[in-house]
Amino acid sequence: MNTLAIIQARTGSTRLPGKVLKKIFNKTVIEHVVERVNLAKKIDKVFVATTHKEEDLPLIKICVDAGFNIFCGSEKDVLDRFYQIAKLEKPKLIVRITSDCPVIDPDIIDLVITQHINFNADYTSNTMNIPFPNGQDVEVFSFDTLEKAWKNSILLSDREHVTPYIKFNKESFKLHFIESTKDLSSLRLTLDEEVDLKLIEIIYNNLYEKNNYFGMKEILTLFNEQPELVDINSMLVREAGYLKSLKEDA
């Protein structure tokens, strides 16, 4: 296998419990995310990586009923979840997607994979320089890079968030960070709070029936037509979960 996408998901979110089970147009958020990731032309296989906690059984059932590949592992050690799946599947490349991205654009996924290959990088992302909206986050890395991180990551934040050991260790890895001609980092398209869900529902209500797999182009057009929409969740902090983990490290 060449490229494996792994979507990390769980129901135990503290800020918006059960967010991946929320329904939008008769499909759960996790179903929307998996279907969108599957549309990326450069991805060969998709796995959902969840926990073996009882509270995640509804999520597991949804994935099984939908025919999705699913793996259950440690709640906190998400890095281990990724490594165990990759060790079984033996891909050349792993693509990390989080389940709180219900409008993830397959074209952006393909862009990050293409640049990773072209630059012969160990790790590539569109998250570090933050030109892309929150909720369009894509990370690509080789199996060898993942294995090194799995062996050497010690901090809770490194293991819970999978890639910090890689992207902050430029001496050990060849890193490539994608830049955009237009800074869209102020746009928040992730699902982490109730107000995020409100915006996502508005986006779907405006775009889904016209094109089930609308992308960033259609979303930006909608925001240009209704600029007040971007204010719905603009007060929220990006990467709140990672910042919480850093405090726990301390």
SULPEDA-V851405 format. One record per residue. N is the residue number from 1. D_CENTER is the distance of its C-alpha to the mean C-alpha in Angstrom with 2 decimals. Layout:
n	d_center
N	D_CENTER
N	D_CENTER
This chain:
n	d_center
1	20.77
2	19.28
3	15.48
4	13.36
5	9.73
6	8.55
7	6.29
8	7.23
9	9.14
10	12.44
11	14.96
12	16.35
13	14.68
14	17.57
15	17.03
16	16.37
17	17.40
18	16.38
19	13.85
20	12.13
21	15.80
22	16.73
23	18.32
24	18.21
25	20.87
26	21.62
27	18.21
28	15.79
29	12.35
30	11.04
31	13.50
32	12.43
33	8.79
34	10.42
35	13.18
36	11.39
37	9.61
38	13.14
39	14.67
40	13.55
41	16.97
42	16.16
43	14.24
44	16.84
45	15.29
46	12.30
47	12.18
48	10.93
49	11.47
50	13.14
51	16.25
52	19.92
53	20.83
54	22.98
55	20.97
56	18.15
57	20.79
58	20.22
59	16.57
60	17.98
61	20.72
62	18.63
63	16.76
64	20.17
65	21.93
66	19.53
67	19.97
68	16.43
69	16.35
70	15.61
71	16.19
72	17.27
73	17.60
74	17.93
75	16.58
76	16.46
77	16.30
78	12.73
79	13.73
80	16.51
81	14.50
82	12.81
83	16.30
84	18.17
85	16.28
86	16.63
87	20.22
88	21.01
89	19.54
90	20.61
91	18.37
92	19.09
93	15.51
94	12.20
95	8.88
96	5.92
97	2.62
98	2.54
99	5.58
100	6.55
101	5.83
102	9.15
103	10.36
104	7.93
105	10.85
106	11.76
107	14.17
108	11.85
109	10.10
110	13.77
111	14.82
112	12.77
113	13.99
114	17.45
115	17.76
116	16.78
117	19.59
118	21.98
119	21.84
120	22.07
121	19.61
122	18.49
123	15.16
124	13.77
125	11.17
126	11.28
127	10.53
128	13.97
129	16.46
130	14.27
131	15.80
132	12.88
133	12.11
134	9.81
135	7.20
136	7.36
137	5.60
138	6.15
139	8.07
140	10.97
141	13.74
142	16.84
143	17.88
144	20.58
145	18.31
146	16.23
147	19.64
148	21.05
149	18.34
150	18.88
151	22.60
152	22.79
153	20.23
154	22.35
155	20.90
156	19.08
157	16.42
158	15.99
159	15.67
160	13.52
161	10.84
162	11.35
163	11.93
164	14.35
165	17.33
166	16.48
167	15.74
168	18.66
169	21.02
170	22.12
171	25.44
172	24.04
173	21.37
174	21.47
175	18.64
176	17.82
177	16.14
178	16.02
179	18.11
180	18.65
181	22.10
182	21.15
183	19.43
184	17.06
185	15.58
186	17.58
187	15.76
188	13.45
189	11.40
190	9.13
191	10.66
192	12.20
193	15.89
194	18.52
195	18.98
196	15.37
197	16.16
198	19.39
199	17.98
200	15.49
201	18.57
202	20.70
203	18.50
204	18.57
205	22.26
206	23.05
207	21.18
208	20.28
209	23.89
210	24.56
211	21.61
212	19.16
213	16.59
214	17.25
215	15.32
216	15.37
217	19.10
218	19.94
219	17.99
220	19.80
221	23.03
222	22.65
223	22.15
224	25.19
225	27.16
226	26.18
227	25.40
228	25.80
229	22.43
230	20.57
231	22.66
232	21.48
233	18.73
234	19.60
235	21.14
236	18.02
237	16.93
238	13.68
239	12.07
240	14.53
241	13.17
242	13.46
243	16.83
244	17.96
245	17.37
246	19.40
247	22.16
248	22.24
249	22.62
250	25.59
